[in-house]
Each structure stands twice: as C-alpha cells, then as structure tokens.
Amino acid sequence: MNTLRLTRVTILVLVVVVFLQPVIADTTFEIAISMAQKGDISYSEGLYAEALASYSGSIEQDPYNSLVWNKFGMTQSKLGQYAAAVDSYDHALKLDPYFGEAWVNKGDALANLGKIQQAVDAYDRAIAINPNDLRALVNKGTNLGELGKQEEAQKVFNEVIRLSDKEIRSHPNDAKFDADLWTNRALAFTKLGRYRESLQSYDQALSIDPKHVEALMNKQALLRTLDSIGNVSLPQTVPTTGVPGLRPTKKPAPMMPYIPVLGLIVMALWFGYDKSRNP
C-alpha cells in the first residue's frame, strides 16, 4: 500500500515538473523581456537610473541575455560607473565572444578608466570581428594618439575615410540614411586636421538625424576650436557637393517667380516702343 502511494506521489511530481515548469519558464522569460523593453524606453529618454533598475531586473529573471548585459553596461557608463560597466560587458562577452558592439563599449569604458592600451586591445577585438566597424576604428585611432602613436593613429583615420568613402560609393542610398557613418567620417577628418570636410560630414549626418547627439556635440566642439584659433573662414554649413557617390541633400533654390514676369514686361515695353517708332 505504501509502495503504491509512493508511486502515485512520484507520478504527480513528474507531471508538475513536466507540464508546469515550461509555464513558469515562459513567465520568467516574458518578465525579463518586458523589463528590458522598459529599460530601453527609459534609456532613450535619458532616464539612466530608471533604465539601470529595469535592466537589473531583467538580468535577475534571465542572466543569459548578452544584449541586456551590454545595455546594462551602456547605462552604467552613462552614469559614470565605468568599472562596473566593464564587468557587465565581460558578462555579455562570455555569453557571446563575437559581440562586436560589446567589445567597442568595453574599450570606451576602459578608456574612461585611463586604461588606454587595454582599450586599444578591445577595439582590436571588435575590428577582428568586423573590419568595417568605423566606430571601433575611430576610437582605436583616438586612443593610439593618447599613447603617442601618432603615425599609427593617422593610418587608422585614413582607413576610416577610405572605408566610409567606399560605402558611400557602393551604397549611396543607404549612406543617405546612415548618420553614424557620416559622424565617424567627420571624426576621422577632424583628427586629420581636414576641418572643412569634417564640417561637411557633420552637416550630412545632421541632415539625416537633426538630433544625433554625437554629431551635434562634436560639430559644436569643432566650431569652438576653430573660433578659438581664429579660423573664421570656414562656414558653419558646408554643402555636400564633391562627396563621392552622394548628391547634395539640399535642393538648389528655385528661381524666383517674378523674374520671368519682369522679363516679359520688359519685352512688351520694348516691343511697344519699337512699334511706335516704326508705324
């Protein structure tokens, strides 16, 4: 009798495990996704403390999501918690060693901690995954400059321009909507001292996304620098003509409608005057 009862209890436990655990797991997964989405909204609105709490809650529900770990690190970086951010990026990279964005973000956090060589190493990992990662290349070049390796940095910035120009020529329609491409291109031009071309690229980025924070801040910083050194010959708005593979984003100004009308009036007066002289 006891054996029969034990068997029934065992079967009941197995039923609970088999049929109810997936429901619990699905609920946990849904909570994690919901909290991550809430974090995304807070992050986009600049509410970083709220975003941090939401991403933390998501990680508690599902600690195996590399995307959320990366976003958690990005939020920590926004709050100046760079050491904690590095740990978060490491969590993301343990789950996905080929997560290029996490490698770049880790490099940025390391750079903010003054660990410049480690930052360069992180950017190299991102570039090994994607040799066309313009952000990784720009940041690597910047940090090489911090290390005093100016010649290497110059080569990296020239590579950024080569790759961006290639992308613009190969996919001009896509380039017209890629503000990040133009911003990275502008940064490379700035580092090379080619300020007019840098402003040109910033203007293109801002014509695509007028609220692009990095383009706005860097363009303003460049203009302040140029003003401080007395280089006032550069206009604040530079047309996009001459950029390979891209037409200007602004249409040429239309001819004023009164100009043709004025021409007709002049012709009519001349015709009347001529007819009066030769009846």
C-alpha positions in Angstrom: 0.0 0.0 0.0 2.8 2.4 0.9 4.6 1.5 -2.3 1.5 2.2 -4.4 1.0 5.6 -2.6 4.7 6.5 -3.2 4.4 5.6 -6.8 1.4 7.9 -7.2 3.2 10.8 -5.5 6.2 10.3 -7.7 4.0 10.4 -10.8 2.3 13.5 -9.6 5.6 15.3 -9.1 6.8 14.3 -12.5 3.6 15.7 -14.0 4.1 19.0 -12.2 7.7 19.2 -13.4 6.9 18.3 -17.0 3.8 20.4 -17.5 4.1 23.4 -15.1 7.8 24.2 -15.4 7.6 25.4 -19.1 4.8 27.7 -18.0 6.9 29.1 -15.2 9.9 29.4 -17.5 7.8 31.2 -20.1 6.5 33.6 -17.5 10.1 34.4 -16.3 11.2 34.9 -19.9 8.3 37.3 -20.6 9.1 39.3 -17.4 12.7 39.6 -18.4 11.8 40.8 -21.9 9.2 43.3 -20.6 11.7 44.8 -18.1 14.4 45.1 -20.8 11.9 46.9 -23.0 11.1 49.2 -20.2 14.8 49.8 -19.8 15.1 50.7 -23.5 12.4 53.3 -23.2 14.0 54.9 -20.1 17.4 54.9 -21.7 16.1 56.6 -24.9 14.6 59.3 -22.7 17.9 59.8 -20.8 16.4 58.4 -17.6 19.5 56.3 -16.8 18.8 55.4 -13.2 15.4 54.1 -14.1 16.9 52.2 -17.1 19.6 50.7 -14.8 16.9 49.4 -12.4 14.9 47.9 -15.3 17.9 46.1 -16.9 19.0 44.8 -13.5 15.5 43.3 -13.0 15.7 41.8 -16.5 19.0 40.2 -15.7 17.7 38.8 -12.4 15.0 37.0 -14.4 17.3 35.9 -17.3 21.0 36.2 -16.7 21.9 34.7 -20.0 20.9 37.5 -22.4 24.1 39.1 -23.8 22.1 42.0 -25.3 20.7 43.0 -21.9 24.1 42.7 -20.3 25.5 45.1 -22.9 22.7 47.6 -22.4 23.2 47.3 -18.6 26.9 48.2 -19.2 26.0 51.1 -21.5 23.7 52.5 -18.8 26.4 52.2 -16.2 28.8 54.1 -18.4 26.2 56.9 -18.8 26.2 57.1 -15.0 30.0 57.2 -14.9 30.2 53.7 -13.4 32.9 52.6 -15.8 34.5 49.8 -13.7 31.1 48.2 -13.2 30.3 48.7 -16.9 33.5 46.7 -17.9 32.2 43.8 -15.7 28.9 43.9 -17.5 30.5 43.9 -20.9 32.6 40.9 -19.8 29.4 39.1 -18.9 28.0 39.8 -22.3 31.2 38.7 -24.0 31.3 35.4 -22.0 27.9 34.7 -23.4 28.8 35.9 -26.9 32.5 36.4 -27.6 31.7 37.7 -31.1 29.6 40.5 -29.9 31.4 43.4 -31.6 29.4 46.2 -30.1 30.2 44.9 -26.6 33.9 44.9 -27.4 33.7 48.6 -28.6 31.7 49.6 -25.5 34.2 47.8 -23.2 37.0 49.7 -25.0 35.2 53.0 -24.3 34.8 52.2 -20.6 38.4 51.2 -20.3 39.5 54.4 -22.0 37.4 56.4 -19.5 39.3 54.5 -16.7 42.6 55.6 -18.2 43.4 52.0 -19.3 44.3 53.1 -22.8 46.3 50.1 -24.1 43.6 47.7 -22.8 41.0 49.9 -24.6 43.0 49.6 -27.9 43.1 45.8 -27.4 39.3 45.7 -27.0 38.9 47.8 -30.2 41.2 45.4 -32.0 38.9 42.5 -31.0 35.9 44.4 -32.4 37.8 45.1 -35.6 38.8 41.4 -35.9 35.1 40.6 -35.9 34.1 43.3 -38.3 37.0 45.1 -40.2 34.5 47.7 -41.3 33.5 48.8 -37.8 34.0 52.6 -38.2 33.3 53.4 -34.6 35.9 50.8 -33.4 38.4 52.2 -35.8 37.9 55.9 -34.9 38.1 55.1 -31.2 41.2 53.0 -31.7 42.9 55.8 -33.6 41.9 58.3 -30.9 43.4 56.1 -28.2 46.6 55.4 -30.2 47.0 59.2 -30.3 46.7 59.2 -26.5 49.5 56.7 -26.4 51.7 59.0 -28.5 51.5 56.6 -31.6 50.5 59.4 -34.0 51.7 57.7 -37.1 49.6 54.6 -36.4 46.7 56.8 -35.5 46.9 58.6 -38.8 46.8 55.3 -40.7 43.7 54.3 -38.8 41.9 57.6 -39.5 42.8 57.3 -43.2 41.4 53.8 -43.2 38.1 55.2 -41.7 37.8 57.7 -44.6 38.7 55.0 -47.2 36.0 52.6 -45.8 33.4 55.3 -45.5 34.0 56.6 -49.0 33.8 53.1 -50.3 30.5 52.6 -48.5 29.1 55.9 -49.9 30.1 54.9 -53.5 28.9 51.3 -53.2 25.6 52.0 -51.4 24.8 55.7 -51.8 21.1 55.2 -51.0 21.9 53.5 -47.7 24.5 56.2 -46.9 21.9 58.9 -47.2 20.2 57.4 -44.1 23.3 56.4 -42.1 24.0 59.3 -39.7 26.6 57.2 -37.8 28.6 56.6 -40.9 28.9 60.4 -41.5 29.6 61.2 -37.9 32.5 58.7 -37.8 33.8 60.0 -41.1 33.7 63.6 -39.7 35.6 62.5 -36.6 38.3 61.0 -38.8 38.6 64.2 -40.8 38.8 66.2 -37.6 41.7 64.1 -36.3 43.5 64.6 -39.6 43.0 68.3 -39.5 40.7 68.4 -42.5 38.2 70.6 -40.9 36.1 71.7 -43.9 35.5 68.1 -44.9 34.7 67.3 -41.2 32.0 70.0 -41.1 30.7 68.8 -44.4 30.2 65.3 -43.0 28.7 66.6 -39.7 26.2 68.6 -41.8 25.3 65.5 -43.7 24.8 63.5 -40.5 22.6 66.2 -39.1 20.5 66.4 -42.2 19.8 62.7 -41.7 19.2 63.0 -38.0 19.0 66.5 -36.6 19.0 65.1 -33.0 22.1 63.0 -33.4 23.8 63.8 -30.1 27.4 62.9 -31.1 27.3 64.8 -34.3 25.8 67.9 -32.6 28.3 67.9 -29.8 31.3 67.2 -31.9 30.4 69.8 -34.5 29.9 72.4 -31.9 33.2 71.5 -30.3 35.0 71.7 -33.6 33.5 75.1 -34.4 34.5 76.4 -30.9 38.0 75.1 -31.5 38.2 76.8 -35.0 36.9 80.0 -33.5 39.5 80.0 -30.7 42.3 79.6 -33.1 40.9 82.4 -35.3 40.0 80.1 -38.2 36.8 82.0 -39.1 37.0 81.4 -42.9 35.1 78.1 -42.6 31.3 78.4 -42.9 29.1 76.6 -40.4 27.1 75.0 -43.2 29.1 73.2 -45.9 27.4 71.8 -49.0 27.7 68.1 -49.7 28.8 68.6 -53.3 32.0 66.8 -54.1 31.3 63.9 -51.7 31.9 60.8 -53.7 28.8 58.9 -54.6 26.4 61.3 -53.0 24.2 64.1 -54.3 23.6 67.2 -52.2 20.8 66.8 -49.7 19.5 70.3 -50.2 17.8 71.1 -53.5 19.1 74.2 -55.3 17.0 77.3 -54.6 14.2 77.7 -57.2 14.1 80.7 -59.5 12.0 83.5 -58.1 8.7 83.6 -59.9 8.8 87.4 -60.5 12.0 87.2 -62.6 10.3 85.6 -65.7 7.3 88.0 -65.3 9.7 91.0 -65.2 11.3 89.8 -68.3 8.0 89.6 -70.2 7.1 93.1 -69.1 10.4 94.5 -70.4 10.0 92.7 -73.7 6.4 94.0 -74.1 7.5 97.6 -73.3 10.4 97.3 -75.8 8.0 95.9 -78.5 5.6 98.8 -77.9 8.4 101.4 -78.1 9.8 99.9 -81.3 6.3 99.8 -82.9 5.7 103.5 -82.0 9.0 104.4 -83.8 8.2 102.4 -86.9 4.4 102.7 -87.5 
